[in-house]
Amino acid sequence: MRASDKAYATLREDIIEWRLAPGTVLAEVEQSERLGVSRTPVREALSRLSAEGLTTAAGGRGVVVTDISLEDIDEMFELRETLEGKAAALAAERGERAVFEKLHAELLRAQELISDADPARHEYYALVGRLDEAIDAAISNSYLAQAMRSLRVHLVRVRRLAADDAPRLNAAAVEHAAIAEAIAAGNARLAEAATTLHLHRSLSHVKATHSQH
C-alpha cells in the first residue's frame, strides 16, 4: 500500500469512527508523525478527504474535520431517499430472487446479532452492509451505485453519532427484512415504499438523538 493510501485509509477511518472529532485540526507535521509517513502523503490524503467532504480548509487554522449539523442530516436523508428508493425498485426488477430471499431470512434473525456480546454491533452492520452490496450489484447501474457509496461514508458518521440502541436496531432489522422481502418478490413499488419507511424512521431516531447532544 502506498504511503498516501495508508494515511488516507487511517485518517478516513478515524474520522468516520469519531476518533477524530469534528473541528479537530489535522496538522501535517503532527499527523505525519502519528502515522509514520512523510508530510507529502499526508497532504495527498487530506486533499482526498476534502474532496469527500470529511475535512475542510478553515482559514488560518489549516485543515479541520467537518461537522455534521441537523441541516446536513436532513439534506443527506433527502438524497438518500431519492437514491436508495430508486435502487430498491431497480433491484426488485433486476435482482436475483434467491439472493434477497437468503438475506431476508438472515435479517429476520438479526436480533440474535444485537447483543451486549458485540457492543459495536459489527456482525449486525456487516449483515446490513451485505444487503447494500447486493442491491448495488443487482441494479446494474454503476453511476447510481457510486453515488450511494459516496453518501454512505457520511451516513456511517451519522450512525456513530446516533449511538443506535437495541430497540431501534431491532426495529431497523425488521425494516431491512421488509426491503429484502419486497425485492425478492420482484415488487418494485413495495421495495421503494419499504425503503422510504425505513429512512423516515431512521431520520426521526437520528434527529432525536442528535438534539440530546
Summary of the structure (lengths in Angstrom):
residues: 213
radius of gyration: 18.7
end to end distance: 38.0
largest distance: 55.8
contacts: 647
relative contact order: 0.13
helix: 75%
strand: 3%
